[in-house]
Amino acid sequence: MLIKNRFFYIFIDFAAIVFSFILTMLAKFASLQSTEFITGRWYGAALVIFAYLIVIMFYQSGKPLMERSPWNEFKNVFLVNMYMAFVLAFILYLSKLGGQSSRAFYLLLFFFDCFCMYLGRLFCKYLLISHYQKPENRKKLLIYANRSNVSDVFHKFGNSVSYDCDVVAIALIDIDEKDGENAKEELNLIEKSDKGNYLTVSQDSVAEFLKKQVIDEALISLPDSSRTYIDSLISRLETLGIVAHVTVNTFGLSEREKVISKFGGERVLTYCSRVFEPSELILKRLVDITGGIVGAFLTILLGIIIAPAIYIESPGPVIFKQTRVGRNGRLFSIYKFRSMYMDAEERKKELMSKNQMNGLMFKLKDDPRITKVGKFIRKTSIDEFPQFFNVLKGDMSLVGTRPPTMDEFMKYEEHHKRRLSLKPGITGLWQVTGRNEIQDFEDVVSLDLKYIDNWTIWSDIRILIQTVIVVLLRKGAE
């Protein structure tokens, strides 16, 4: 439906942005023209709208417009405007127009826009609610249900109040145990009282009811009925000009993350521990590329100083290269500034008995394989900087889960592998959650899965900020 689509209120938001721009011009310059800075003129409004379009390409609210409370709507509007401010600041920085733009102007603009956009959306919802409060504008809905789920269906739809439709009856479909193709239909009308809604059996048949009464749409929720019966039912409803909605059989699986999509030539129900929108992954990759470029530049500068010190203490390659396991088991070569002696991998077998981690990770305080320079670059996390080149290559992300070695991966149990369902990262939730205090690999897995299941671009930014603080305070690194 158009109402449930976010494009329904884009035009309202456009009007709010333009009106806010006018208010800001009048408040700041007492005029609709200004020569004080370039973006203060009218095409500055176009720039703000462009920033808005970029934001709505990637940001999606968890609920449709009509299902959001006033408080949730305010939070939604505030977040949209905050993202717009970041995008606009980035555009002005790249175009070198930041010095010619008034910060006070844009602060005032986004204050007005939050207010106008919020009021605009509330007014939009008021108009829609007023429209559907009129009986002639409300849709009449008939529900088909089996005896096994009729109580749930009635509780979910019969007792609820929708802003645009009224449930008028439930057709109870009993399956013929001897012949699954035939079914007995019983019509139950929904009656209203002060104590709530209740069902009453009608003497009319479902077929007569459909012909005589006003029915706009039908919801078919028949998990026990055969496909043949449901196909014939949909055909009957189409013949009557009634829109039919069919609930999806979830096969008893969790409904937390699923999506209906097209796979090859088939319509499929896709299950996943976490379904990511393509726009979310694109945004994460853009952040990775931006951070990767900055990090690679810093790596080169640090390498000029660190590389000679590494080589003088322990002659050999200054960059340590090791095969690691990435997303869903893909192999890649990870890069680090070498912090150990050249024979570190051979000596690891001798030290396994002293491993301080319970599980499939190796960690040892005062590891004798680490050089003096290595202790310093590990303490300051400088050894991790070459991984920014892994980020640019696409093998890793700025934020993710720690990529295991081949030996660790070969010992994984089934539930461990899901931590690799996203690209591994230079930093992650485990690294900023007191990693020295965590002694059990299962706790690491738990944190990794928590990160994956609750991922947002803002959680990445929060972890990046926490990582900088941890590195500066030298917490958790050994």
Protein Blocks (a to p, Z undefined) as FASTA:
>chain_A
ZZlpmklmmmmmmmmmmmmmmmmmmmmnopabdfkbmklmmklmmmmmmmmmmmmmmpcc
fbdfklpcfklmmmmmmmmmmmmmmmmmmmmmmnopmmmpcfklmmmmmmmmmmmmmmmm
mmmmmmmmmmmmpmklpccddddddfklmmmmmmmmmmpccfkbccfbdcdddddfklmk
bccdddddddddfkbccddddfbdfklmmmmmccfbdcdddfkbcfklmmmmmmmmmmno
pacdddddehhpafkbgcdddehjaccddddfbdcdfklmmmmmmmmmmmmmmmmmmmmm
mmmmmmmmmmmmmgcdfbdcdddddeehiacddddddfbdfklmmmmmmmmmmpcbgcjb
dcdehiakbcfklmmmmmnommmmmmmmmmmnopacfbdcddddfklmmmpcfklmmmmm
pccdfbdfklmnopllpcbfklmmmmmmmmmmmgcfklmmmmmmmmmmmmmnogoiZZ
